[in-house]
Amino acid sequence: MLNGRTVAVVLCLAGLVVGSGLSQQRTLANDWNDFLHFTKIGRFDLAKGYGQAILQGNPDPVALLELTQANPQGYELAMKVVDTSNDPELASVAKQLLAVIEQGRFELRSDPQVIVDEIKRLASHFGEPLFGLFGFRVPDLPAWAVTHYGIGPSPWGEILPLLGWAAGGFASQVWYTYWVLGAGYGMARGKHYGQPLDPDELRQIDAGAATRLRGWCRVVYVDATLALLIGVTVTGAFMVAGAGVLGPAEIAPDGSKVALELSRLFSDRWGALGAHLFILAGLAAMISTMLGQFAGWPRLLADCFRLLVPRVGRYSWAQQFRFILVCYAISNMLIVYTFGLTPVFLVKLGAILDGLLLTPLQALAVGLVLYLVMPRFFAEDARRILKPSPVFAVGLLLAFVVFGYFCVARFPETIAMK
């Protein structure tokens, strides 16, 4: 059994251990408060001692920042010491302390979890009035989709690809240029791909020619509007079909058998004819999309490389186009064989990269070209006639703000939850 002296020694040792632990926990706060206290009453010698003790203790920048946030007046006092103190040593110590505090501010801002939390806070702060105004809230994912198919946890993981898919055709609007060149319409007669524009020819456009060009612009407006309406209608039809067929059946097709699974569902309701029509429609959509992609992107990328890397201009346009086309085809095969036969995943990834992330940048670039760059090529009369409507500026601004919000606020949150 332990005698009284042994018990006393044990209690003393325990007290020393606990006391040292508590003192270590209080050291930074006590030294900081003492530094501020003796600075305030004019005992600069003691203030310098406590300040140097903080610096020598290699303090946690975030912990020191939290102390200043709890006592803003103390932080202002330290800044005042740096600016107005007659004691150079004290001012130097205060300056070093402020540097540690700024380091803590940087570390806190760089913490991914803090960034996600701030985004959630801002989104909830600004989102609640909008949701209340329009009476709409993002629904939760069905329990069967989370349990049986591993979908989730955030519904934005399913919504963002759909938004990206809706905006994914933004870049293809630029391809009108290539179609006009290929057909030789208007001023494109006699021109060919890869040929730079002639600034002098554009500057000589008079009011009559500008009016005729305005007519061609209307053709593009009508075509783009019809494409938009058709795309929205088809996308909405697929959403309704998914909600009315897949939802009640608690099915979320994925993997290499997604097309066969969907065709089976169509055949259950509309017979073999429905299944064959679905397969044919899917095949037609895939072929037409690939034709458009393989015709447009190589031309666009060839022009980009030639403008950004002038040495590429040593090769003929046909060589540039074929090289990009081959690289494009090989990259498609590499992506498929790398990720496997996962069409749903690849469609989602492509929709996010092409539609969601690039759309804000494309909207900004198109706006700058339309309203700042293009008018410089025309004379005053032609510039006034060909001036883009303010409606386009509003649309581009909305595209930049809306899709920029999803990129900044929702996309990082979705990635963090994966």
C-alpha positions in Angstrom: 0.0 0.0 0.0 1.1 3.6 -0.6 2.0 5.6 2.4 1.1 9.3 2.8 4.5 10.6 1.5 4.2 8.6 -1.7 0.7 9.8 -2.3 1.9 13.4 -1.8 4.8 13.0 -4.2 2.4 11.5 -6.9 -0.1 14.3 -6.4 2.7 16.9 -6.8 4.0 15.2 -10.0 0.5 15.0 -11.4 -0.1 18.7 -10.5 3.2 19.6 -12.3 2.2 17.6 -15.4 -1.3 19.1 -15.6 -0.1 22.5 -14.7 2.6 22.4 -17.4 0.0 21.3 -20.0 -2.3 24.0 -19.0 0.4 26.6 -19.1 1.4 25.5 -22.6 -2.2 25.9 -23.7 -2.4 29.4 -22.1 1.1 30.6 -23.1 0.2 32.2 -26.4 -2.9 33.9 -25.2 -1.3 35.1 -22.0 1.8 36.4 -23.8 -0.3 38.2 -26.4 -2.5 39.8 -23.8 0.5 40.8 -21.7 2.2 42.3 -24.8 -0.9 44.4 -25.5 -1.4 45.3 -21.8 2.2 46.6 -21.3 2.2 48.3 -24.6 -0.9 50.2 -23.7 0.4 51.4 -20.3 3.7 52.4 -21.7 6.0 49.6 -20.3 7.7 49.0 -23.6 10.5 47.0 -22.1 8.1 44.4 -20.7 6.0 44.5 -23.9 9.1 43.7 -26.0 9.9 40.8 -23.7 6.4 39.2 -24.1 6.4 39.9 -27.9 9.8 38.2 -28.3 8.6 35.3 -26.2 5.8 34.8 -28.7 8.1 34.9 -31.7 10.7 32.6 -30.1 7.9 30.1 -29.3 7.2 29.6 -33.0 3.5 30.3 -32.6 0.7 28.8 -34.6 -0.2 31.6 -37.1 -3.9 30.6 -37.2 -4.1 30.5 -33.4 -2.6 34.0 -33.1 -5.0 35.2 -35.8 -7.9 33.8 -33.8 -6.7 35.8 -30.8 -6.7 39.0 -32.8 -10.2 38.3 -34.1 -11.4 37.9 -30.5 -9.8 41.2 -29.6 -9.9 43.6 -32.6 -8.8 46.5 -30.5 -5.6 44.7 -29.6 -4.9 44.1 -33.3 -5.4 47.8 -34.0 -3.1 48.7 -31.1 -0.3 46.5 -32.7 -0.8 48.2 -36.0 -0.6 51.6 -34.4 2.7 50.6 -32.7 4.2 49.8 -36.1 3.1 53.1 -37.5 3.7 55.6 -34.7 5.9 54.1 -32.0 9.1 55.9 -31.0 10.7 52.7 -29.9 12.2 51.0 -33.0 12.7 47.7 -31.3 9.1 47.5 -30.1 7.9 48.5 -33.6 10.1 45.8 -35.1 8.6 43.2 -32.7 5.1 44.3 -33.5 5.8 44.2 -37.2 7.0 40.6 -36.9 3.9 39.6 -34.9 1.6 41.2 -37.6 3.5 39.2 -40.2 2.7 36.0 -38.3 -1.0 37.0 -38.1 -1.1 37.6 -41.9 0.4 34.2 -42.4 -2.4 32.7 -40.4 -4.9 34.6 -42.5 -3.3 33.2 -45.6 -3.4 29.6 -44.2 -7.0 30.0 -43.2 -8.0 31.2 -46.6 -6.1 28.4 -48.3 -7.8 25.6 -46.2 -10.0 23.7 -48.7 -12.6 22.9 -46.0 -12.8 26.6 -45.0 -13.3 27.5 -48.6 -16.1 25.0 -49.0 -17.7 26.2 -45.7 -17.6 29.8 -46.8 -19.1 28.9 -50.2 -21.9 27.1 -48.4 -22.5 30.0 -46.1 -22.6 32.5 -49.0 -24.8 30.2 -51.1 -27.3 29.8 -48.3 -27.2 33.5 -47.5 -28.0 34.6 -51.0 -29.9 31.5 -52.1 -32.6 31.5 -49.5 -34.3 34.7 -50.7 -34.2 33.5 -54.3 -35.6 30.1 -53.5 -38.3 31.8 -51.4 -39.0 34.3 -54.2 -39.5 31.6 -56.9 -40.8 28.9 -54.7 -38.3 26.3 -55.8 -35.8 24.2 -53.8 -33.4 21.6 -55.0 -35.0 18.2 -54.1 -33.0 15.5 -52.3 -31.8 12.4 -54.1 -34.2 9.4 -53.8 -33.1 6.9 -51.2 -33.1 4.1 -53.7 -30.6 5.9 -56.0 -28.2 6.5 -53.1 -28.5 3.0 -51.6 -28.5 0.8 -54.8 -26.6 2.9 -57.3 -24.2 4.9 -55.1 -25.4 8.2 -56.5 -24.8 11.3 -54.4 -24.5 12.5 -51.8 -25.3 16.0 -53.3 -28.1 16.4 -55.9 -25.9 18.9 -57.6 -23.7 16.1 -58.9 -26.7 15.2 -61.1 -27.8 18.7 -61.9 -24.5 20.3 -62.9 -23.9 17.9 -65.9 -27.4 18.6 -67.1 -26.7 22.4 -67.0 -23.4 21.8 -68.7 -25.1 19.7 -71.4 -27.6 22.6 -72.0 -24.7 25.1 -72.5 -22.3 22.7 -74.3 -23.1 24.0 -77.8 -21.8 27.4 -77.0 -18.5 26.9 -78.9 -20.2 25.5 -81.9 -21.7 29.0 -82.6 -18.2 30.0 -83.8 -18.4 27.3 -86.4 -20.8 29.3 -88.5 -17.6 31.0 -89.8 -16.3 27.7 -91.2 -19.7 26.8 -92.8 -19.9 30.1 -94.5 -16.3 29.8 -95.8 -17.0 26.3 -97.0 -20.1 27.3 -98.9 -18.5 30.5 -100.3 -21.3 32.8 -99.2 -21.0 36.6 -99.4 -17.6 38.0 -98.8 -16.3 34.4 -98.3 -16.5 33.8 -102.0 -13.0 32.9 -103.3 -11.6 32.6 -99.7 -10.4 29.4 -98.1 -9.8 27.9 -94.7 -6.9 29.2 -92.7 -6.7 32.5 -94.6 -6.3 35.6 -92.3 -8.9 38.3 -92.7 -8.1 41.4 -94.8 -8.5 44.5 -92.5 -8.5 46.9 -95.5 -11.3 45.0 -97.2 -13.4 45.1 -94.0 -12.8 48.9 -93.6 -14.0 49.5 -97.1 -17.5 48.0 -96.4 -20.0 50.8 -97.0 -23.6 51.2 -95.6 -25.2 49.1 -98.4 -22.8 46.2 -97.9 -23.3 46.4 -94.1 -27.1 46.3 -94.6 -26.7 43.1 -96.7 -24.4 41.6 -94.0 -27.1 42.4 -91.4 -29.5 40.2 -93.4 -27.0 37.3 -93.1 -26.9 37.9 -89.3 -30.6 37.4 -89.1 -30.3 34.0 -90.8 -27.8 33.0 -88.0 -30.1 34.4 -85.3 -33.1 32.4 -86.5 -31.0 29.2 -86.9 -29.4 29.5 -83.5 -32.8 30.3 -81.9 -34.4 27.3 -83.5 -31.5 25.1 -82.4 -31.9 26.4 -78.8 -35.7 25.7 -78.8 -35.2 22.2 -80.2 -32.5 21.5 -77.7 -34.5 22.7 -74.7 -37.6 20.7 -75.9 -35.6 17.5 -76.4 -33.8 17.9 -73.1 -37.1 18.6 -71.3 -38.7 15.5 -72.9 -35.8 13.4 -71.6 -36.2 14.8 -68.2 -40.0 14.1 -68.2 -39.3 10.6 -69.5 -36.7 10.0 -66.8 -39.0 11.2 -64.0 -42.0 9.3 -65.3 -40.3 6.0 -66.3 -37.0 5.6 -64.5 -38.1 7.2 -61.2 -41.1 5.0 -60.5 -39.2 1.9 -61.7 -36.3 2.9 -59.4 -33.7 2.4 -62.2 -30.6 4.5 -62.9 -28.9 2.9 -65.9 -25.1 3.0 -65.9 -22.1 1.3 -67.5 -21.8 -0.3 -70.9 -25.4 -1.6 -70.9 -27.1 1.7 -70.5 -28.4 1.9 -74.1 -29.7 -1.7 -74.0 -31.4 -1.1 -70.6 -33.2 2.0 -71.9 -34.2 0.2 -75.1 -35.7 -2.6 -72.9 -37.7 -0.1 -71.0 -39.0 1.4 -74.2 -39.9 -2.1 -75.6 -41.8 -2.9 -72.3 -44.1 0.1 -73.0 -44.2 0.5 -76.7 -43.2 -2.9 -78.0 -40.3 -3.9 -80.2 -41.0 -0.8 -82.4 -40.3 1.5 -79.5 -37.0 -0.2 -78.7 -35.8 -0.1 -82.3 -36.8 3.6 -82.6 -34.8 4.4 -79.5 -31.7 2.6 -80.8 -32.0 4.4 -84.2 -32.6 7.8 -82.6 -29.6 7.3 -80.3 -27.4 6.2 -83.2 -28.5 9.2 -85.3 -27.8 11.6 -82.5 -24.4 10.0 -81.9 -23.4 10.1 -85.5 -24.6 13.7 -86.1 -22.8 14.9 -82.9 -19.6 13.2 -83.9 -19.7 14.6 -87.4 -20.2 18.1 -86.0 -17.5 17.7 -83.4 -14.9 16.3 -85.9 -15.8 19.0 -88.4 -15.7 22.0 -86.0 -13.1 21.4 -83.3 -10.2 20.6 -85.6 -10.8 23.7 -87.6 -11.1 25.8 -84.5 -8.1 24.4 -82.7 -6.0 24.7 -85.9 -6.8 28.4 -86.1 -6.0 28.8 -82.4 -2.6 27.1 -82.7 -1.8 29.2 -85.8 -2.6 32.5 -84.0 -0.9 31.6 -80.7 2.1 29.8 -82.3 3.0 31.6 -85.5 5.5 28.9 -86.5 2.5 26.6 -87.1 1.7 28.8 -90.2 4.6 27.2 -92.0 2.4 24.2 -92.6 -0.5 24.2 -95.0 -4.0 24.5 -93.5 -4.8 21.0 -94.6 -1.8 19.6 -92.7 -2.9 21.5 -89.6 -6.4 20.3 -89.9 -5.4 16.7 -90.4 -3.0 16.7 -87.5 -5.6 18.1 -85.1 -8.1 15.6 -86.5 -5.9 12.6 -85.9 -5.0 13.8 -82.4 -8.7 14.4 -81.7 -9.6 10.8 -82.8 -6.7 9.3 -80.8 -7.6 11.3 -77.7 -11.2 10.0 -77.9 -10.0 6.4 -78.1 -7.6 6.9 -75.2 -10.3 8.5 -73.0 -12.7 5.6 -73.7 -10.1 2.9 -73.1 -8.7 4.7 -70.0 -12.1 5.2 -68.2 -13.7 2.0 -69.7 -17.2 1.6 -71.1 -18.8 4.1 -68.8 -20.9 6.3 -71.1 -22.9 8.0 -68.3 -19.7 9.1 -66.5 -18.1 10.3 -69.8 -21.2 12.3 -70.8 -21.3 13.9 -67.4 -17.6 14.7 -67.4 -17.8 16.1 -71.0 -20.8 18.2 -70.1 -19.1 19.7 -67.1 -15.8 20.4 -68.8 -17.3 21.7 -72.1 -20.5 23.3 -70.9 -20.1 24.3 -67.3 -16.4 25.4 -66.9 -15.9 26.9 -70.4 -19.2 28.7 -70.8 -18.3 31.7 -68.5 -15.0 32.1 -70.2 -16.6 31.8 -73.6 -19.3 34.3 -72.7 -16.6 36.8 -71.6 -14.5 36.3 -74.7 -17.4 36.6 -77.1 -18.6 39.8 -75.4 -15.1 41.4 -75.6 -14.8 40.5 -79.3 -18.3 41.7 -80.2 -18.3 45.0 -78.4 -14.6 45.9 -78.3 -12.6 44.2 -81.0 -15.0 43.8 -84.0 -16.1 47.5 -84.2 -12.5 48.5 -84.9 -12.4 46.7 -88.2 -15.3 48.8 -89.7 -15.8 52.3 -90.8 -18.2 54.5 -88.9 -21.2 53.9 -91.2 -20.8 50.1 -91.2 -20.0 50.0 -87.5 -23.3 51.7 -86.7 -25.3 49.3 -88.8 -23.5 46.1 -87.7 -23.4 47.1 -84.0 -24.6 44.1 -81.9 -27.9 44.5 -80.1 -27.8 45.2 -76.3 -29.8 42.0 -75.9 -26.7 40.0 -76.7 -24.7 41.9 -74.0 -27.5 41.0 -71.5 -27.5 37.4 -72.5 -23.7 37.1 -72.4 -23.6 38.8 -69.0 -26.3 36.4 -67.6 -24.4 33.4 -69.0 -21.2 34.6 -67.4 -22.9 35.3 -64.0 -25.1 32.2 -63.8 -22.6 29.6 -65.0 -19.8 31.4 -63.2 -21.9 31.0 -60.0 -22.3 27.2 -60.6 -18.5 26.9 -61.3 -17.5 28.8 -58.1 -20.2 27.9 -55.7 -21.6 24.4 -56.6 -18.8 22.7 -58.6 -16.2 22.8 -55.7 -18.8 21.7 -53.2 -19.8 18.7 -55.4 -16.1 17.7 -55.9 -15.4 18.0 -52.2 -18.3 15.6 -51.4 -17.1 12.9 -53.8 
